[in-house]
């Protein structure tokens, strides 16, 4: 599950609220072991996602770096190359 959490710091443009929310959801899923919570746990699950997203946004907003911002397209291509090397190229 956590493999889906992507690095969100030092990109231009900055990480969106949706990206932060998705990472928070994956983190809470990993912690709880739930893909989707039961009705009894739904409120606590969703509250945890909101709390984690708020903390993550605060963290990302407070970090500083002298490094050049990363390019999303370049990072996507690097990830594809790593995947192709690891798993082979899929036939289309």
N, C-alpha and C positions, 0 to 999 in steps of 0.2 A: 504493500500500500504506500509506504513512504517514498518509494522511488518516484512517485508522481509529484512530490513536492519539489518544485524547482527553485533555484537561487533567484531571489527577487531584488537583491541589492546591486546598485551601480549599473543600472541600465538607463539608456536614453531612448525613449521616454521612460519615466519612472514606472514602477509597478502600479497596476491599477487596483482599485478596491476589489474588483472581481477576482484578480489573481491572488490577492492577500486572503480574501474570503475562502477561495478554493484550497489554499495551503492550510488555513486554519481548520477547515472541514476535514481534510486528510489527516491532520495531526490528531484531532479529536477522535476520528474513526480508529486510528491506530491505538490510541490510549485505551479506548473503551472496548475495542474488538467488535463494535457494531458497524455494519455498513449503513443501516438505517435503524434508529432506536424504536423500541416499542412505544405505544402511546403513553405508558406510564413514565418513560424516561425521555420523551421527546422534548419537554420544556428544559430540562437540565442539559440535554445534549445541545440544543440550539443556543442556550445561554452560554455554554462553554465555547461554542464556535465564535460567538460575538465577542466574548472576553479575549480569547486567543487572537482574533483578528485585530482587536484594538491594541493589544500589547505589541503584536507584530508590526502594525503600522507605526506605532510610536518608536519602536526600535529602528525600523528602516528610515524614519524621518530624522533620527538623531545620529545615525552613523555618518562618518566623514571618511573621505579617501582622496588621495592625490592621483590615483590611477585614472586612466581614460575610461569613460563609460563604455560598457559592452554594447555590442550591436546584436539585437535579437536574431536577425537573420543569420548572422555568422555563427552564433551559438547553436541555432537549430541545425545548421549544416554540420557543425562539429559533432553534435549528438547523433545525427544520422550516420555519419562516417564511423563513429564508435560502435553504433548498433550493427552496421553492416559488417564491420570487422569481427564483432563478437558472435553474431547470429547468422551471417551470410546474407547475400542479397536475395530478396524475394522475387519470384517470377511475377511479371505483370501481364 
